[in-house]
Amino acid sequence: MVKRRFLRTVLVAVAVIVLLLTMAWWFQRQLIYFPDTSAPPVPDSATEVELRTSDDLKLAAWQFAPTGADRKTAVLVANGNGGNRLNRIGLAEALTAKGFTVLVFDYRGYGGNPGSPDEDGLYADAKAALDHLTGPAGFDTDRIVYFGESLGCGVVSKLALDHPPAAMVLRSPFTSLPDVGQRHYPYLPVRLLLTETYPVESNVTKTGVPLLVAYGTGDSIVPPDLSKRVAESAENSGAEVTKLAIDGADHNELELVGGAEVIDGVATLADSAGLTAR
């Protein structure tokens, strides 16, 4: 009798654990992507453009013209996992003051765009943004800088494998999404559950492009040591890497999102890559 009760208890416990793990696997994208689905109004400082993905989605984007001495260089901004392009106006305008053309776009499922976000989809969206810059906007890839924010670091680092830019900025990068997840949920088998991986560290060791890695030492979402590992791995692979640590900054603090140190760092990176005003 005691053995039966014990066995029943064990079976119930196992069933509950299996159920919880199944739910975690099934709903993982809801735990990764936090889109603001509203379509924001176009700011006076931007021109609205339409991107077309390889799977035939139409995505909204904004192109900002340089207000400083024109570098004839474009910055492709790949957002993090939250909000929409409205939250990137300040970043775009700060970069235009340094002479850059800036393209800010929203992924599928964000900012009034159709579709649902996933890893392959976000890469296709970034490729559509690149196609706009190298097509209608008239930029060669050697006059383009990729700027990835957090999750967007996974997007642009993969894009750089297939379409190397002149330089790349990684703001708050992680080594891989499972590594971040394991830090936040240490008692779950995150690496076994996640189908979305965004292997930033692996990607940057294969690109070889000049990098700026910016991170906050007080980041509570992406542990700073993971950002430092990305920089060190890229450096060990032979890439030219500049590390910019913003003292005490958390993940979404303005000084890290688009503060003066970050903007100056982008300009310095561009200068070192020969992307000066023409």
C-alpha positions in Angstrom: 0.0 0.0 0.0 2.8 2.4 1.0 4.7 1.5 -2.2 1.6 2.2 -4.3 1.1 5.6 -2.8 4.8 6.4 -3.2 4.7 5.3 -6.8 1.5 7.3 -7.5 3.2 10.4 -5.9 6.3 10.0 -8.1 4.2 9.5 -11.2 2.1 12.6 -10.5 5.3 14.6 -9.8 6.8 13.5 -13.1 3.6 14.3 -15.0 3.6 17.8 -13.5 7.2 18.4 -14.4 6.7 17.1 -17.9 3.6 19.4 -18.3 5.5 22.4 -17.0 8.4 21.7 -19.4 6.1 21.2 -22.3 4.4 24.5 -21.6 7.7 26.2 -21.3 8.7 24.8 -24.7 5.4 25.6 -26.3 5.2 29.2 -25.1 8.9 30.1 -25.3 8.4 32.7 -28.0 5.9 34.6 -25.7 8.8 34.7 -23.2 11.3 36.0 -25.8 9.4 38.5 -27.9 7.6 41.5 -26.4 6.4 43.5 -29.4 4.5 46.8 -29.3 2.2 46.0 -32.1 0.9 49.6 -32.6 1.9 51.4 -35.8 3.7 54.6 -34.7 3.3 57.9 -36.6 6.2 58.9 -38.8 8.4 61.6 -37.2 9.2 64.8 -39.0 12.8 63.8 -39.1 12.3 60.6 -41.1 10.9 59.3 -44.4 8.7 56.2 -44.3 9.9 53.3 -46.6 8.5 49.8 -47.2 10.6 46.7 -47.0 9.7 43.4 -48.7 10.9 40.2 -47.2 11.8 36.9 -48.9 8.5 35.4 -47.7 6.6 38.4 -49.1 5.8 40.4 -46.0 5.7 44.2 -46.2 7.4 45.8 -43.3 7.4 49.5 -42.3 10.7 51.3 -41.8 12.0 54.9 -41.4 15.0 56.3 -43.1 16.7 59.3 -41.5 19.0 61.6 -43.5 22.3 62.9 -42.1 22.1 66.3 -40.4 25.9 66.5 -39.9 28.6 66.3 -42.5 27.5 63.4 -44.7 29.7 60.3 -44.4 27.9 58.6 -47.3 27.5 55.8 -44.8 24.3 54.1 -43.5 23.6 52.5 -40.1 21.2 49.6 -40.1 19.6 49.3 -36.7 18.3 45.9 -35.5 16.1 46.4 -32.5 16.0 44.4 -29.3 13.0 42.2 -28.4 10.7 44.9 -27.0 8.9 48.1 -28.1 8.9 49.3 -31.7 10.7 51.8 -34.0 9.2 54.7 -32.1 11.6 54.0 -29.2 14.6 54.4 -31.6 14.0 57.9 -32.8 16.5 59.4 -30.3 19.2 57.0 -31.3 18.6 57.6 -35.0 18.7 61.4 -34.7 21.9 61.3 -32.6 23.5 59.2 -35.3 22.4 61.5 -38.1 24.1 64.4 -36.3 27.3 62.4 -36.7 26.7 62.3 -40.5 25.1 58.9 -40.9 22.0 57.9 -42.8 20.0 55.7 -40.5 17.5 53.0 -41.2 15.2 52.0 -38.4 12.7 49.2 -39.0 10.4 46.9 -37.1 10.4 43.1 -37.3 7.4 41.1 -38.3 4.7 41.3 -35.6 6.1 44.6 -34.3 5.0 48.2 -35.0 1.9 47.4 -37.1 3.7 44.8 -39.3 2.2 41.5 -40.2 3.5 38.1 -39.2 4.8 36.6 -35.9 8.4 36.9 -34.7 10.9 34.0 -34.7 14.6 33.7 -35.3 14.5 32.9 -39.0 11.9 35.5 -39.6 13.9 38.3 -37.9 16.9 37.4 -40.0 14.8 37.6 -43.1 13.5 41.0 -41.9 17.0 42.3 -41.4 18.0 41.1 -44.9 15.0 43.0 -46.3 16.4 46.1 -44.6 19.8 45.5 -46.0 18.3 45.0 -49.5 16.7 48.4 -49.2 20.0 50.1 -48.3 21.9 48.4 -51.1 19.0 48.8 -53.5 16.8 52.0 -53.5 19.0 53.8 -50.9 22.1 53.3 -53.0 24.7 52.1 -50.4 27.4 49.5 -51.0 27.9 47.1 -48.1 31.3 48.6 -47.5 29.6 51.8 -46.5 27.1 50.2 -44.1 27.4 49.7 -40.3 25.2 47.2 -38.5 23.9 48.3 -35.1 22.4 45.5 -33.0 20.6 46.0 -29.7 20.5 43.0 -27.4 18.5 40.4 -29.3 19.3 42.4 -32.4 22.9 41.4 -31.9 22.0 37.9 -32.8 20.2 39.2 -35.9 23.1 41.4 -37.3 25.8 39.0 -36.3 24.2 36.3 -38.5 23.6 38.9 -41.2 27.3 39.7 -41.1 28.2 36.1 -41.9 26.4 36.2 -45.2 26.8 40.0 -46.0 29.8 41.5 -44.1 29.4 45.2 -43.3 32.2 47.8 -43.0 31.8 47.6 -39.2 29.4 46.4 -36.6 28.1 47.7 -33.2 26.8 45.2 -30.7 25.0 46.9 -27.8 24.4 44.6 -24.8 25.3 41.4 -26.7 24.9 37.9 -25.1 26.9 34.8 -26.1 23.7 32.9 -27.0 20.0 33.1 -25.9 20.2 29.8 -24.0 23.1 31.2 -22.0 21.0 34.2 -20.9 18.0 32.0 -20.2 20.0 29.6 -18.1 21.2 32.5 -15.9 17.6 33.7 -15.3 16.1 30.2 -14.9 18.9 28.1 -13.4 16.7 25.2 -12.4 15.2 24.6 -15.9 16.9 22.8 -18.7 16.9 25.9 -20.9 19.5 24.7 -23.4 17.3 21.7 -24.1 14.1 23.6 -24.4 15.0 26.6 -26.5 14.6 26.4 -30.2 15.6 30.0 -30.7 19.4 30.3 -30.0 20.9 33.5 -31.6 24.5 32.3 -31.3 26.2 35.7 -31.2 29.5 34.5 -29.8 29.9 31.8 -32.4 28.9 34.3 -35.2 31.4 37.0 -34.3 34.3 34.6 -34.4 33.6 34.0 -38.1 32.9 37.5 -39.4 36.2 39.3 -38.8 34.6 42.8 -39.2 35.6 45.7 -36.8 33.5 45.7 -33.7 32.3 48.0 -31.0 30.9 46.1 -28.1 29.0 48.3 -25.7 27.5 47.1 -22.5 26.3 48.4 -19.1 28.2 47.1 -16.0 24.8 47.1 -14.1 22.9 45.2 -16.8 20.2 43.1 -15.0 19.0 41.4 -18.2 22.1 40.5 -20.1 24.9 39.7 -17.6 27.9 41.9 -18.4 30.3 39.0 -18.3 28.4 37.5 -21.4 29.0 40.8 -23.3 32.6 40.7 -22.4 32.9 37.1 -23.5 31.5 38.1 -26.9 34.2 40.8 -27.2 37.0 38.6 -26.1 36.0 35.7 -28.4 35.9 38.1 -31.4 39.2 39.6 -30.4 40.8 36.1 -30.1 39.5 35.3 -33.6 41.5 38.2 -35.0 38.8 40.9 -35.3 39.5 44.5 -34.3 37.4 45.0 -31.2 36.7 48.1 -29.1 35.0 47.5 -25.7 32.9 50.3 -24.2 31.6 49.7 -20.6 29.1 52.2 -19.4 29.6 52.2 -15.6 26.5 51.2 -13.6 24.1 51.3 -16.6 21.2 48.9 -16.7 19.9 47.3 -19.9 17.5 50.0 -21.0 19.0 53.1 -19.5 19.3 56.1 -21.9 23.0 56.4 -21.6 23.4 52.8 -22.9 20.5 52.9 -25.4 21.9 55.9 -27.2 23.9 58.1 -24.9 26.8 60.3 -25.9 29.5 57.7 -25.1 27.8 55.1 -27.4 27.2 57.6 -30.2 30.8 58.8 -30.0 31.9 55.2 -30.0 30.0 54.5 -33.2 31.5 57.6 -34.9 35.0 56.6 -33.8 34.5 53.1 -35.1 33.4 54.5 -38.4 36.4 56.8 -38.6 38.8 53.9 -38.0 37.0 52.0 -40.8 37.5 54.9 -43.2 33.9 55.9 -43.2 34.5 59.6 -42.9 32.6 62.5 -44.5 33.1 62.8 -48.3 
